């Protein structure tokens, strides 16, 4: 769990630094900074999405995952959680919920979270999660400088997601093959692109309701190997 703990500390420290920097950023610059963040996140998503070796599987995963997500309405539940946290810890911060949801999705989605957590649990190798910690720390500074303290609370989804994979690594190592991780990452890349579109204000996409799509490649490839 060391890698995940370091990751969490990096996010918290990055958020605190971002909040400190926020005080020195004039209001007129914030919209431009947010646009820059949105474009950067979109590029990260595109880079991940093009790694796929099976575009039909990716499209199918998005469709099936979106249907499941809409039935559960993950987006509404995540927004409600963000609102409850805002009432307790972020009074007066209108961007609290947005910061929490955006940072949670960005930090959880991606290959490094999966691969790093597996390595951490299987061999005690935390290097990938340490590298992710640096990236997440930098992103935390940027997010918090415009979206505020809500970014810090993304550590809870990160801890649950990465911690679970680390603890269950021996059980899921045969399922999370390189092929599966590649397709999961490609689906995740599309979701990260959607986050970038949300940040840019182009369209409101319920990214959280698409989260089940990440796990569809596991089921599909597992079934095809059995058959």
C-alpha positions, -999 to 999 in steps of 0.1 A, spaced: 0 0 0 31 23 2 27 34 -34 -10 44 -29 -2 62 4 26 82 -13 1 90 -41 -24 103 -16 2 125 2 13 139 -32 -23 149 -40 -28 166 -6 4 185 -8 -2 195 -44 -37 207 -34 -23 228 -6 3 244 -29 -24 250 -55 -46 268 -30 -17 289 -19 -9 298 -55 -46 305 -61 -45 335 -39 -20 352 -62 -38 345 -94 -60 373 -107 -95 364 -116 -91 374 -153 -64 347 -157 -84 318 -143 -106 312 -173 -76 310 -196 -58 286 -171 -89 264 -169 -91 263 -208 -54 252 -208 -61 225 -183 -91 213 -204 -69 211 -235 -41 193 -217 -65 167 -202 -81 162 -236 -47 155 -252 -39 130 -224 -72 112 -232 -65 111 -269 -30 97 -264 -44 69 -243 -73 61 -266 -52 56 -297 -33 28 -280 -62 3 -286 -57 -28 -308 -95 -34 -310 -115 -3 -317 -148 -23 -319 -143 -36 -284 -136 0 -272 -168 13 -288 -188 -16 -275 -174 -11 -241 -184 26 -241 -220 17 -252 -225 -11 -227 -208 7 -199 -228 38 -205 -261 19 -203 -250 3 -170 -238 36 -156 -271 53 -165 -291 26 -148 -270 30 -116 -267 68 -122 -231 70 -109 -228 106 -120 -257 117 -97 -243 98 -68 -208 112 -72 -223 147 -75 -244 142 -44 -213 130 -25 -194 161 -37 -223 183 -26 -223 167 9 -186 171 13 -190 208 1 -216 214 28 -193 201 55 -159 212 44 -162 237 15 -187 263 25 -184 293 2 -164 273 -24 -187 271 -55 -162 249 -73 -158 224 -45 -179 196 -60 -165 202 -95 -129 200 -82 -137 168 -63 -154 150 -92 -129 162 -119 -98 153 -99 -113 119 -88 -120 109 -123 -86 120 -137 -66 104 -109 -85 71 -110 -88 65 -147 -57 53 -165 -32 25 -170 -7 37 -143 -33 33 -116 -40 -3 -126 -4 -14 -135 11 4 -105 -13 -11 -81 -8 -46 -95 30 -42 -92 27 -29 -57 6 -58 -46 24 -86 -64 61 -77 -60 62 -47 -37 75 -26 -66 61 9 -61 80 27 -89 50 31 -112 28 45 -84 57 68 -73 58 82 -109 20 85 -109 23 104 -76 46 130 -92 21 135 -121 -9 136 -98 9 160 -75 15 184 -103 -21 180 -116 -33 187 -81 -15 220 -80 -30 230 -113 -65 218 -104 -65 233 -69 -52 267 -82 -85 271 -100 -110 246 -85 -100 248 -48 -99 224 -18 -124 199 -33 -94 184 -52 -79 171 -20 -110 149 -13 -102 129 -45 -78 109 -23 -107 88 -11 -117 73 -45 -79 69 -52 -73 51 -20 -103 28 -25 -96 20 -62 -58 16 -61 -59 0 -26 -84 -26 -37 -63 -36 -67 -32 -38 -46 -48 -60 -19 -65 -82 -45 -35 -83 -69 -29 -121 -65 -66 -128 -73 -68 -105 -104 -33 -109 -119 -44 -136 -143 -74 -115 -155 -56 -82 -159 -33 -93 -188 -14 -68 -209 -41 -71 -236 -68 -63 -211 -49 -34 -196 -43 -19 -231 -81 -20 -239 -91 -7 -205 -66 22 -209 -80 30 -243 -115 32 -229 -102 52 -200 -85 76 -226 -119 83 -241 -133 91 -207 -104 114 -199 -111 131 -232 -147 136 -221 -134 152 -189 -114 176 -209 -145 185 -229 -164 191 -197 -136 214 -184 -137 234 -216 -174 238 -213 -181 225 -248 -207 200 -236 -217 185 -202 -209 148 -205 -218 124 -176 -184 109 -175 -191 90 -142 -219 72 -159 -195 58 -184 -171 44 -157 -184 8 -160 -171 8 -196 -135 5 -183 -143 -30 -169 -162 -43 -200 -129 -54 -218 -121 -77 -188 -154 -95 -191 -153 -97 -229 -117 -109 -232 -122 -134 -203 -153 -149 -221 -135 -151 -255 -106 -169 -239 -130 -194 -223 -148 -200 -255 
